[in-house]
Amino acid sequence: MMKLAHRVQNLQASITVSIDTKAKEMMVQGVELISMGAGEPDFCTPEHIAQAGIDAIQSFKTFYSNPTGLNELKEAVCTKFSRDNALNYRPKQIVISSGAKHSVFNAIMALVNPGDEVIIPTPCWVTYPELVKLAGGTPVMLPTSADNNFALDPQVFRDAITERSKLIILNSPNNPTGAVYSKSLLKEIAEIVVENDLYCLSDEIYEHIVYDQKHYSIAAMGDEIKERSVVINGVSKAYAMTGWRIGYLAANADLAKAIGSLQSQSTHHPATISQWAALKALQAEQSSVQQMRQEFNQRRNYVYEFLKAIPQLKLPSMSGAFYAFPDVSHYYGKSTPEGKIIENSMDFCTWLLEKHKLVVIPGIAFGADKHLRFSFATSLAKIQQGLHKFSLALNELK
């Protein structure tokens, strides 16, 4: 039998995808589920943005663009960084890609050599460590605590640095915890990055989904950290454009050029039609973003109050994104009515799906097995139904 490359053999299958696949199989069989597992807004792309994509098709703006993206879009991204983050970039420092995940992939492939260590605070998005391994690097996972709202301890970061350390990956607002890093903490992290000659990949895709804290970009903490930062963002979350697949990054000119070369030999550029729609998203008035954030905030408040009222759960505040990440480990070791012992988050989620028809994501997928991730990117009515199912399930465990 033909052997596959080691790089793909060593990749771990996504737990979130496996849960989603099982849920979809059940739905095909006619099973009605309540899903609180989604990692995307449940809103439709705003009409004026969708119309820009339609206009691009009808006016035959369907040809290749520059490998790093439409010049008009790169200029709009520069304007966005200046307006929202007090960061000044030139178009040659911007690379438009097929989603923020693609931008993360490009940055890691351009920076990480075999044997390099990449520091990743956990809980973290499932893709980060797998892409590091794909590049031949070694993920160094730094656990954070719910007691500190999952903030990275600067001293723990400093102690983890070795002569092989190359990069730290930050994600604020955070998936899965909803944590938002403060300006003072970002300054401390930036100082350590600069002192130790590291790079920083800052994934800021949830930037506009913040509630009671302000979002800051680490790249805005000074010229030295900006030179060493790759800032990742996109239109998927803020504008409900997940399927349009447009992400972007900003970096120093040399690194952006290298990433552009990498992309030109792989995907070349993202869909031109989607780029014109993304241009409209960035340039038009932003009321749709505010409206979506207000709706998410209403849902967040309901989820927080409901889960916080269950004394056996530990729930930190959710300052950004659209997830709750409670510690459910009190229930580990307990038995279901069917005689199954809940030993970990995967057991818990499997039982919730099969018995109570509720989809949530196990914390082990994010490196935190004591937790479950609940998404409130669904209607308030479904959230209420889902949390009611969860409460009934907890009462069944003995």
C-alpha positions as CSV (number, residue, x, y, z in Angstrom):
1,M,0.0,0.0,0.0
2,M,1.2,3.5,-0.8
3,K,2.5,5.3,2.3
4,L,1.3,8.8,3.1
5,A,3.6,11.6,4.2
6,H,4.5,11.7,7.9
7,R,3.3,15.3,8.1
8,V,-0.3,14.2,7.5
9,Q,-0.1,11.0,9.4
10,N,0.8,12.9,12.5
11,L,-2.1,15.3,12.3
12,Q,-4.8,14.7,14.9
13,A,-8.4,14.5,13.7
14,S,-10.4,17.5,14.9
15,I,-12.7,16.5,17.9
16,T,-15.0,19.4,17.0
17,V,-15.4,18.1,13.5
18,S,-16.1,14.5,14.8
19,I,-18.8,15.8,17.1
20,D,-20.3,17.9,14.3
21,T,-20.2,14.9,11.9
22,K,-22.0,12.7,14.4
23,A,-24.6,15.3,15.0
24,K,-25.3,15.8,11.3
25,E,-25.6,12.0,10.8
26,M,-28.3,12.0,13.5
27,M,-30.1,14.9,11.9
28,V,-30.1,13.1,8.5
29,Q,-31.8,10.2,10.3
30,G,-34.5,12.6,11.5
31,V,-33.3,13.2,15.0
32,E,-34.1,16.7,16.3
33,L,-31.1,18.3,18.0
34,I,-30.4,21.5,19.8
35,S,-26.9,22.7,18.8
36,M,-24.8,24.9,21.0
37,G,-21.6,23.8,19.3
38,A,-21.4,26.3,16.4
39,G,-18.3,28.3,15.9
40,E,-19.9,30.8,13.5
41,P,-22.5,33.6,13.8
42,D,-26.1,32.4,13.1
43,F,-26.9,35.7,11.3
44,C,-27.1,36.1,7.6
45,T,-24.5,38.2,5.8
46,P,-25.8,41.8,5.7
47,E,-27.6,42.5,2.5
48,H,-25.4,45.3,1.3
49,I,-22.4,43.0,1.6
50,A,-24.0,40.1,-0.2
51,Q,-25.2,42.5,-2.9
52,A,-21.5,43.6,-3.4
53,G,-20.7,40.0,-4.2
54,I,-23.6,39.7,-6.6
55,D,-22.6,43.0,-8.3
56,A,-19.1,41.6,-8.7
57,I,-20.5,38.5,-10.5
58,Q,-22.8,40.5,-12.7
59,S,-20.1,43.0,-13.7
60,F,-17.7,40.1,-14.4
61,K,-15.2,41.0,-11.7
62,T,-14.3,37.3,-11.7
63,F,-10.7,37.2,-12.9
64,Y,-7.5,36.6,-11.0
65,S,-6.4,39.2,-8.5
66,N,-2.9,39.9,-7.2
67,P,-1.7,36.8,-5.3
68,T,-1.8,38.7,-2.0
69,G,-5.3,40.2,-2.8
70,L,-7.0,43.1,-4.5
71,N,-5.1,46.3,-4.0
72,E,-8.4,48.0,-3.1
73,L,-9.0,45.5,-0.4
74,K,-5.5,45.8,1.0
75,E,-5.9,49.5,1.2
76,A,-9.2,49.1,3.0
77,V,-7.5,46.7,5.5
78,C,-4.9,49.4,6.2
79,T,-7.6,51.9,6.8
80,K,-9.4,49.5,9.2
81,F,-6.1,48.9,11.2
82,S,-5.6,52.7,11.5
83,R,-9.3,53.3,12.5
84,D,-9.8,50.4,14.9
85,N,-6.3,49.6,16.3
86,A,-4.2,52.7,15.9
87,L,-1.8,50.7,13.7
88,N,-0.3,52.0,10.5
89,Y,0.4,49.6,7.7
90,R,1.1,49.9,4.0
91,P,-0.7,47.6,1.4
92,K,2.6,45.7,0.8
93,Q,2.4,44.6,4.4
94,I,-1.1,43.0,4.0
95,V,-1.9,39.5,2.7
96,I,-5.5,38.6,1.9
97,S,-6.1,34.8,2.3
98,S,-8.9,32.2,2.2
99,G,-10.0,32.8,5.8
100,A,-8.2,33.6,9.0
101,K,-7.3,29.9,9.4
102,H,-5.4,30.2,6.1
103,S,-3.7,33.3,7.3
104,V,-2.6,31.5,10.5
105,F,-1.3,28.6,8.3
106,N,0.7,31.0,6.1
107,A,2.3,32.7,9.1
108,I,3.3,29.5,10.8
109,M,4.7,28.0,7.6
110,A,6.7,31.2,7.0
111,L,8.1,31.4,10.5
112,V,8.5,27.9,12.0
113,N,11.4,25.6,11.2
114,P,11.7,22.0,12.2
115,G,12.7,21.9,15.9
116,D,11.4,25.4,16.7
117,E,9.2,25.7,19.7
118,V,5.9,27.6,19.6
119,I,4.4,28.7,22.8
120,I,0.6,28.4,23.0
121,P,-1.5,29.4,26.0
122,T,-4.3,27.0,26.7
123,P,-7.2,26.5,26.4
124,C,-6.7,27.3,22.7
125,W,-8.3,26.8,19.3
126,V,-7.7,23.3,18.1
127,T,-5.9,24.2,14.9
128,Y,-2.9,26.0,16.4
129,P,-0.9,23.0,17.7
130,E,-1.7,20.9,14.6
131,L,-0.3,23.6,12.2
132,V,2.8,24.0,14.3
133,K,3.4,20.2,14.1
134,L,2.7,20.4,10.3
135,A,5.5,22.9,10.0
136,G,7.8,20.5,12.0
137,G,7.7,22.7,15.1
138,T,7.0,21.7,18.7
139,P,3.9,23.1,20.4
140,V,4.7,24.2,24.0
141,M,1.3,24.4,25.8
142,L,1.0,26.8,28.7
143,P,-2.1,26.1,30.8
144,T,-4.0,29.1,32.1
145,S,-6.5,29.1,34.9
146,A,-10.2,30.0,35.1
147,D,-9.5,31.5,38.5
148,N,-7.6,34.2,36.6
149,N,-10.0,34.4,33.7
150,F,-7.6,32.4,31.6
151,A,-5.1,35.2,31.4
152,L,-1.5,34.2,30.6
153,D,0.8,34.6,33.5
154,P,3.8,36.6,32.2
155,Q,6.2,34.8,34.5
156,V,5.0,31.4,33.3
157,F,5.6,32.7,29.8
158,R,9.1,33.8,30.6
159,D,10.0,30.5,32.3
160,A,8.8,28.6,29.2
161,I,11.2,30.3,26.8
162,T,14.2,28.3,25.7
163,E,16.9,28.8,23.1
164,R,14.6,27.0,20.6
165,S,11.6,29.3,21.2
166,K,10.5,31.1,18.1
167,L,6.9,32.2,18.4
168,I,4.0,32.8,20.8
169,I,0.4,32.5,19.6
170,L,-2.1,34.8,21.3
171,N,-5.9,34.7,20.7
172,S,-7.8,37.6,22.2
173,P,-10.8,37.6,22.4
174,N,-10.4,33.9,22.9
175,N,-12.0,30.8,21.5
176,P,-13.1,28.8,23.6
177,T,-12.9,30.8,26.8
178,G,-14.2,34.3,25.8
179,A,-11.3,35.8,27.7
180,V,-10.0,39.3,26.5
181,Y,-6.5,40.3,27.4
182,S,-6.0,43.7,29.1
183,K,-3.8,46.4,27.7
184,S,-1.4,46.1,30.7
185,L,-1.0,42.3,30.2
186,L,-0.4,42.8,26.5
187,K,2.3,45.3,27.3
188,E,4.0,42.8,29.7
189,I,3.8,40.0,27.1
190,A,5.2,42.4,24.4
191,E,8.2,43.2,26.5
192,I,9.0,39.6,27.0
193,V,8.6,38.9,23.2
194,V,11.0,41.7,22.3
195,E,13.5,40.9,25.1
196,N,13.8,37.3,23.9
197,D,13.9,37.9,20.2
198,L,10.6,36.1,19.5
199,Y,7.7,36.6,17.1
200,C,4.1,37.0,18.1
201,L,1.1,35.7,16.1
202,S,-2.0,37.6,17.4
203,D,-5.2,36.1,16.2
204,E,-7.8,38.8,16.6
205,I,-10.7,37.4,14.5
206,Y,-13.2,38.0,17.4
207,E,-12.1,41.6,17.8
208,H,-15.5,43.2,17.3
209,I,-17.4,40.7,19.5
210,V,-16.5,42.2,22.9
211,Y,-18.8,43.2,25.7
212,D,-17.5,44.7,28.9
213,Q,-13.8,45.1,28.0
214,K,-12.1,46.9,25.1
215,H,-10.1,45.0,22.6
216,Y,-6.4,45.9,22.2
217,S,-3.9,44.6,19.6
218,I,-0.6,43.6,21.0
219,A,1.0,45.1,17.9
220,A,-0.1,48.6,19.1
221,M,2.0,48.3,22.2
222,G,5.1,49.8,20.5
223,D,7.2,49.8,17.4
224,E,9.4,46.9,18.4
225,I,6.5,44.5,19.1
226,K,4.7,45.7,15.9
227,E,7.8,44.7,13.9
228,R,7.7,41.2,15.5
229,S,3.9,40.7,15.3
230,V,1.7,39.0,12.7
231,V,-1.8,40.3,13.2
232,I,-4.5,38.0,12.0
233,N,-8.1,39.1,11.3
234,G,-10.9,38.6,8.8
235,V,-14.5,39.2,8.0
236,S,-16.0,35.9,9.1
237,K,-17.1,36.7,12.6
238,A,-17.8,40.4,12.6
239,Y,-19.8,40.4,9.4
240,A,-21.3,36.9,9.4
241,M,-19.3,35.9,6.4
242,T,-17.8,32.6,7.4
243,G,-18.6,30.9,4.0
244,W,-17.1,33.7,2.0
245,R,-13.6,32.7,3.2
246,I,-11.7,36.0,3.6
247,G,-9.0,36.5,6.2
248,Y,-6.1,38.8,6.2
249,L,-2.8,39.4,8.0
250,A,-0.5,42.3,8.6
251,A,3.3,41.9,9.2
252,N,6.6,43.6,8.5
253,A,7.3,44.0,4.8
254,D,9.9,41.3,4.5
255,L,7.7,38.7,6.3
256,A,4.6,39.7,4.3
257,K,6.5,39.3,1.1
258,A,7.6,35.8,2.1
259,I,4.1,34.9,3.0
260,G,2.9,36.3,-0.3
261,S,5.4,34.1,-2.1
262,L,4.2,31.1,-0.2
263,Q,0.6,31.8,-1.0
264,S,1.3,32.5,-4.7
265,Q,2.6,28.9,-5.0
266,S,-0.4,27.3,-3.2
267,T,-3.8,28.9,-3.3
268,H,-2.7,32.0,-5.3
269,H,-5.4,34.2,-3.9
270,P,-8.9,33.9,-2.3
271,A,-12.0,34.1,-4.4
272,T,-12.2,37.5,-6.2
273,I,-15.9,37.7,-5.7
274,S,-15.5,37.3,-2.0
275,Q,-12.8,39.9,-1.9
276,W,-15.2,42.5,-3.4
277,A,-17.8,41.6,-0.8
278,A,-15.2,42.0,2.0
279,L,-14.2,45.4,0.6
280,K,-17.8,46.5,1.0
281,A,-17.9,45.1,4.6
282,L,-14.9,47.1,5.6
283,Q,-15.8,50.3,3.9
284,A,-19.6,50.6,4.6
285,E,-21.1,51.9,7.8
286,Q,-20.7,49.4,10.6
287,S,-24.2,49.3,12.2
288,S,-24.7,45.6,11.4
289,V,-21.7,44.8,13.5
290,Q,-23.1,46.8,16.5
291,Q,-26.5,45.1,16.1
292,M,-25.0,41.7,16.0
293,R,-22.9,42.4,19.1
294,Q,-25.9,43.7,21.0
295,E,-27.8,40.5,20.2
296,F,-24.8,38.3,21.3
297,N,-24.6,40.3,24.5
298,Q,-28.2,39.6,25.3
299,R,-27.6,35.9,24.8
300,R,-24.4,36.0,26.8
301,N,-26.1,37.5,29.8
302,Y,-28.8,34.8,29.7
303,V,-26.2,32.0,29.4
304,Y,-24.0,33.4,32.1
305,E,-26.9,33.9,34.6
306,F,-28.3,30.4,33.9
307,L,-24.9,28.6,34.3
308,K,-23.8,30.7,37.2
309,A,-26.9,29.7,39.1
310,I,-25.7,26.0,39.1
311,P,-23.5,25.8,42.2
312,Q,-21.5,22.8,41.0
313,L,-20.2,24.6,37.9
314,K,-17.3,27.0,37.8
315,L,-17.9,29.7,35.2
316,P,-15.5,32.6,34.5
317,S,-16.7,35.8,32.9
318,M,-17.1,35.8,29.1
319,S,-15.8,39.2,27.9
320,G,-15.6,38.4,24.2
321,A,-16.5,36.0,21.4
322,F,-19.7,33.9,21.7
323,Y,-18.8,31.0,24.0
324,A,-19.2,29.9,27.6
325,F,-16.6,27.6,29.0
326,P,-17.8,26.2,32.4
327,D,-15.8,23.8,34.5
328,V,-18.0,20.7,34.8
329,S,-15.5,18.4,36.5
330,H,-17.7,18.1,39.6
331,Y,-19.8,15.7,37.6
332,Y,-16.9,13.4,36.6
333,G,-17.1,10.0,38.2
334,K,-20.9,10.2,38.4
335,S,-23.1,7.7,36.6
336,T,-25.8,8.2,34.0
337,P,-29.2,6.4,34.3
338,E,-27.9,4.0,31.7
339,G,-25.0,3.0,33.9
340,K,-22.3,5.0,32.0
341,I,-19.6,6.6,34.1
342,I,-18.8,10.2,33.0
343,E,-15.0,10.2,33.2
344,N,-14.1,13.2,31.0
345,S,-15.5,15.9,28.7
346,M,-15.7,13.6,25.7
347,D,-17.9,11.2,27.7
348,F,-20.0,14.1,28.8
349,C,-20.6,15.5,25.3
350,T,-21.3,12.1,23.8
351,W,-23.9,11.3,26.4
352,L,-25.5,14.8,26.0
353,L,-25.7,14.2,22.3
354,E,-27.0,10.7,22.3
355,K,-29.4,10.9,25.3
356,H,-30.4,14.5,25.5
357,K,-30.0,15.5,21.8
358,L,-27.8,18.5,22.8
359,V,-24.6,19.4,20.9
360,V,-21.8,21.0,22.9
361,I,-18.0,20.7,22.4
362,P,-15.7,18.8,24.9
363,G,-13.0,20.9,26.5
364,I,-10.4,18.3,25.7
365,A,-10.5,19.6,22.1
366,F,-9.0,22.8,23.4
367,G,-6.6,21.3,25.9
368,A,-8.9,21.7,28.9
369,D,-10.7,18.4,29.8
370,K,-12.5,19.8,32.8
371,H,-14.6,22.1,30.6
372,L,-17.4,22.1,28.0
373,R,-17.8,24.8,25.4
374,F,-21.3,26.2,24.9
375,S,-21.8,28.5,21.9
376,F,-24.5,31.1,22.1
377,A,-24.3,31.7,18.3
378,T,-27.9,30.5,18.0
379,S,-31.3,32.0,18.8
380,L,-32.2,32.8,22.3
381,A,-35.1,30.3,22.1
382,K,-32.7,27.5,21.2
383,I,-30.3,28.6,23.9
384,Q,-33.1,28.4,26.4
385,Q,-34.1,24.9,25.2
386,G,-30.5,23.7,25.2
387,L,-29.7,24.9,28.7
388,H,-32.9,23.4,29.9
389,K,-31.8,20.0,28.5
390,F,-28.4,20.5,30.1
391,S,-30.0,21.2,33.5
392,L,-32.2,18.1,33.2
393,A,-29.1,16.0,32.3
394,L,-27.1,17.2,35.3
395,N,-30.0,16.2,37.6
396,E,-29.8,12.6,36.2
397,L,-26.2,12.1,37.1
398,K,-25.7,10.3,40.4
